[in-house]
Amino acid sequence: MATEAQSQALALILVLQHRQVVTYFDISASALYLFDYLLTLSDEVELIWHAKWNITKILYLLTRYLPFVVIAVAMWFQFMPNMSLDDCLVAYKMSSGMIVVGIVFAEALLTLRTWVVWNRHPYFTLAVPALSIPVLISALVVIGLFCRSLQFAPLPDPHLKGCFLSMSSPILLWEFALLAIYEGVMFLLMAIKAYQQFVREAPVESSRLLNAVLKDGLLYYLYIAGVCIINIILVTSLSRDLIRLLALFKCAIHAILTCRTITNIRAQAKNQVIVGSSGAIDDLETVSTFQVISLERFG
């Protein structure tokens, strides 16, 4: 009996240690996002806030500021005292749902950029919905099943705060797998355009904007695919109470990379003056395979 009691006590200590590790990761992700926000706020004010309203600006602002809501909810279920099991379930569902929505906004923004890079090609216009809609529906189904699998237990000590996750499904790995596949396709499309521009065709003389779009695009998809692969490894190898170890980090990194990509495009476009036949910047003229001016308008 004593040995069994000791085993249960050790198991409980291990679970509480895992819970504390997840809390540390959430705090670190929150600090990282706040630091990046303060670091890039001046560029955002200059390049985004003062720009005219369009779909890019709307998606940017949604991508940029939704993580603050996710962080607030995460801090709520990590530190709020006397939370009921129902409150914990609601908080986790809200957090999971908003993370997915934030990723959708970010992917829509970067997919729109890739569409512009491909000169709004009709095949690409048809192919993107054919790929993204099934991925989106599948991701929503996966996150729905994951939320249904969540179970919470009362905290073993009344002095502890937050929620105590006792059960979750590993089905979440399929969300990361779907995202990794989507990122892989987008990376391939950007790589094809990079090959066409810098290998098959003569480089455009004033191509700093193109370089920024291609470089940031390729690196973005590589980084996000790497994050997805790391999450898949964690979900399959770690215990269930660590399943959301990098959830907030994934949300923060996705938003940081996306917003930095857009502000970098706008900064390069601002520094690169392209004069049309009328002597002014013409948003409708194409000066290269990538429609640089369209990229300026997109940015």
C-alpha positions in Angstrom: 0.0 0.0 0.0 2.8 2.4 0.9 4.5 1.7 -2.4 1.3 2.3 -4.4 0.7 5.6 -2.5 4.2 6.7 -3.2 3.8 5.9 -6.9 0.6 7.9 -7.0 2.3 10.8 -5.2 5.2 10.7 -7.6 2.8 10.6 -10.6 1.0 13.6 -9.2 4.2 15.6 -8.6 5.2 14.8 -12.2 1.9 16.1 -13.6 2.2 19.3 -11.5 5.7 19.8 -12.8 4.5 19.4 -16.4 1.7 21.9 -15.6 4.3 24.3 -14.4 6.5 23.8 -17.5 3.5 24.6 -19.7 2.9 27.7 -17.6 6.5 28.8 -18.1 6.3 28.3 -21.9 3.0 30.3 -22.0 4.6 33.2 -20.1 7.7 33.0 -22.4 5.6 33.1 -25.5 3.6 36.0 -24.1 6.8 37.9 -23.3 8.2 37.2 -26.7 5.1 38.5 -28.5 5.0 41.6 -26.4 8.7 42.3 -26.9 8.3 41.9 -30.7 5.2 44.1 -30.7 7.0 46.9 -28.9 10.1 46.4 -31.1 8.1 46.8 -34.4 5.3 49.2 -33.3 6.9 52.3 -34.8 7.2 50.5 -38.2 3.6 49.3 -37.9 2.3 52.8 -37.2 4.2 54.2 -40.1 3.5 51.5 -42.7 0.2 50.0 -41.6 -1.8 52.4 -39.5 -1.5 55.3 -41.9 -2.1 53.2 -45.0 -5.5 53.1 -46.8 -7.9 50.4 -45.8 -7.9 47.2 -47.9 -8.0 43.5 -47.3 -4.3 43.4 -46.6 -4.6 45.9 -43.8 -7.6 44.2 -42.3 -6.0 40.8 -42.3 -2.8 42.3 -40.9 -4.6 43.9 -38.0 -6.6 40.8 -37.2 -3.4 38.7 -37.3 -1.5 41.2 -35.2 -4.0 41.8 -32.4 -5.9 38.5 -32.0 -2.9 36.9 -30.2 -3.3 39.5 -27.4 -6.8 38.0 -26.8 -5.4 34.5 -26.9 -2.7 35.5 -24.4 -5.3 37.0 -22.1 -7.4 33.8 -22.2 -4.2 31.7 -21.6 -3.3 33.8 -18.6 -6.9 33.5 -17.4 -6.9 29.7 -17.2 -3.3 29.6 -15.9 -3.6 31.9 -13.0 -7.3 32.5 -12.2 -8.1 31.1 -8.7 -11.2 28.9 -8.0 -12.0 28.1 -11.6 -14.7 25.5 -12.1 -14.2 22.6 -14.5 -16.7 24.1 -16.8 -14.8 27.4 -16.8 -11.6 25.6 -17.6 -13.3 23.8 -20.5 -14.7 27.1 -21.9 -11.3 28.8 -21.6 -9.4 26.0 -23.3 -12.0 25.9 -26.2 -11.8 29.6 -26.6 -8.0 29.6 -26.7 -7.9 26.7 -29.1 -10.5 28.2 -31.4 -8.8 31.6 -31.5 -5.4 30.1 -32.2 -6.9 28.3 -35.2 -8.7 31.5 -36.4 -5.5 33.5 -36.0 -3.6 31.0 -38.1 -6.3 31.2 -40.7 -6.0 35.0 -40.9 -2.2 34.7 -41.2 -2.3 32.1 -43.9 -4.9 34.0 -45.8 -2.6 37.1 -45.7 0.4 35.2 -46.9 -1.6 33.2 -49.5 -2.8 36.5 -50.9 0.8 37.6 -51.3 1.7 34.3 -53.0 -1.3 34.9 -55.4 0.0 38.3 -56.3 3.5 36.9 -56.8 2.0 34.5 -59.3 0.5 37.5 -61.2 -3.1 36.5 -60.1 -2.8 33.5 -62.4 -6.3 31.9 -63.2 -5.0 28.4 -62.3 -3.7 29.7 -59.0 -6.9 31.5 -58.3 -8.8 28.2 -58.7 -6.1 26.0 -57.1 -5.9 27.9 -53.8 -9.5 27.5 -52.8 -9.4 23.9 -53.9 -6.5 23.3 -51.5 -7.2 25.7 -48.7 -10.9 25.0 -48.1 -10.5 21.3 -47.5 -7.5 22.0 -45.3 -9.6 24.6 -43.3 -12.6 22.3 -42.9 -10.3 19.4 -41.8 -8.5 21.6 -39.3 -11.8 22.8 -37.8 -13.0 19.2 -37.5 -9.7 18.2 -35.8 -9.8 21.1 -33.4 -13.5 20.3 -32.7 -12.7 16.6 -31.9 -9.7 17.7 -29.8 -11.9 20.1 -27.7 -14.4 17.3 -27.2 -11.7 15.1 -25.8 -10.6 17.6 -23.1 -11.2 16.6 -19.5 -10.2 18.5 -16.4 -9.8 17.4 -12.8 -10.0 19.3 -9.6 -6.7 20.8 -8.5 -5.1 18.6 -5.8 -4.3 21.7 -3.7 -6.8 24.5 -3.1 -4.0 27.0 -3.1 -3.1 26.2 -6.7 -4.5 28.4 -9.4 -5.7 27.8 -13.0 -6.8 24.5 -14.6 -5.7 21.0 -14.3 -5.9 19.2 -17.7 -6.2 15.5 -17.1 -7.1 14.1 -20.5 -6.7 15.1 -24.2 -6.6 13.5 -27.6 -3.4 13.2 -29.7 -5.6 14.0 -32.7 -4.2 17.5 -32.5 -1.1 16.3 -34.4 -3.3 16.1 -37.6 -3.8 19.9 -37.4 -0.1 20.4 -37.4 0.3 17.9 -40.2 -2.3 19.6 -42.3 -0.7 23.0 -41.7 2.7 21.5 -42.6 1.4 20.2 -45.9 -0.2 23.5 -46.7 3.0 25.4 -45.9 4.9 22.9 -48.1 2.7 23.6 -51.1 3.0 27.4 -50.6 6.8 27.0 -50.2 7.0 25.0 -53.5 5.0 27.7 -55.3 7.3 30.5 -54.0 10.4 28.4 -54.8 9.2 27.9 -58.4 8.8 31.7 -58.8 12.2 32.3 -57.3 13.8 29.8 -59.7 12.0 31.5 -62.7 13.1 34.9 -61.6 16.7 34.3 -60.7 17.7 31.3 -62.8 15.6 31.2 -65.9 15.0 34.9 -66.4 17.3 37.9 -66.2 17.0 39.6 -62.8 15.1 42.8 -62.7 17.5 45.7 -62.1 15.5 47.2 -59.2 14.5 44.0 -57.5 15.0 44.7 -53.8 11.2 44.4 -53.3 11.2 41.1 -55.2 14.1 39.8 -53.2 12.3 40.7 -50.0 9.1 39.0 -51.1 10.9 35.8 -52.2 13.4 35.6 -49.3 10.8 36.3 -46.6 8.3 34.1 -48.2 10.6 31.1 -48.5 12.0 31.6 -44.9 8.5 32.0 -43.5 7.2 28.8 -44.9 10.3 26.9 -43.7 10.1 28.3 -40.2 6.4 27.5 -39.9 6.8 24.1 -41.3 9.6 23.5 -38.8 7.3 24.6 -35.9 4.6 22.2 -37.2 7.1 19.3 -37.3 8.3 20.1 -33.8 4.7 20.1 -32.5 4.0 16.8 -34.2 7.1 15.3 -32.5 6.0 16.7 -29.1 2.4 15.4 -29.5 3.5 11.9 -30.4 6.3 11.6 -27.9 5.3 13.5 -24.7 2.6 12.8 -22.2 -0.9 14.2 -22.8 -0.6 16.9 -20.2 2.2 18.5 -22.3 0.1 18.4 -25.5 -0.3 22.2 -25.6 3.3 23.0 -24.6 4.0 25.0 -27.7 0.4 26.1 -28.5 0.9 29.7 -27.5 4.4 29.8 -29.0 2.9 28.6 -32.3 0.3 31.3 -32.2 3.0 34.0 -31.4 5.5 32.8 -34.0 2.9 32.6 -36.7 1.7 36.2 -36.1 5.2 37.6 -35.6 6.6 36.1 -38.9 3.5 37.1 -40.9 3.4 40.7 -39.7 7.1 41.1 -40.1 6.9 39.8 -43.7 4.2 42.4 -44.5 5.9 45.3 -42.9 9.2 44.3 -44.6 7.4 44.3 -48.0 5.9 47.8 -47.3 9.3 49.1 -46.2 11.0 47.9 -49.3 8.1 49.2 -51.5 8.4 52.6 -49.8 12.1 52.8 -50.5 11.7 51.7 -54.1 10.2 54.3 -56.3 8.8 53.0 -59.6 7.8 55.6 -62.1 5.1 54.9 -64.6 4.5 56.6 -67.9 2.6 59.4 -66.3 5.5 60.2 -64.0 3.8 58.8 -60.9 3.6 55.5 -59.2 1.1 53.4 -61.2 -0.5 50.5 -59.3 -1.7 48.9 -62.4 1.5 48.6 -64.4 3.5 45.4 -64.5 7.3 45.9 -64.5 8.4 42.3 -64.0 7.1 38.8 -63.9 6.0 39.4 -60.3 4.1 42.7 -60.9 6.2 44.7 -58.5 3.7 47.5 -58.4 1.0 45.1 -57.5 3.1 43.8 -54.7 3.4 47.4 -53.5 -0.3 47.8 -53.6 -0.7 44.4 -51.8 1.8 45.4 -49.1 
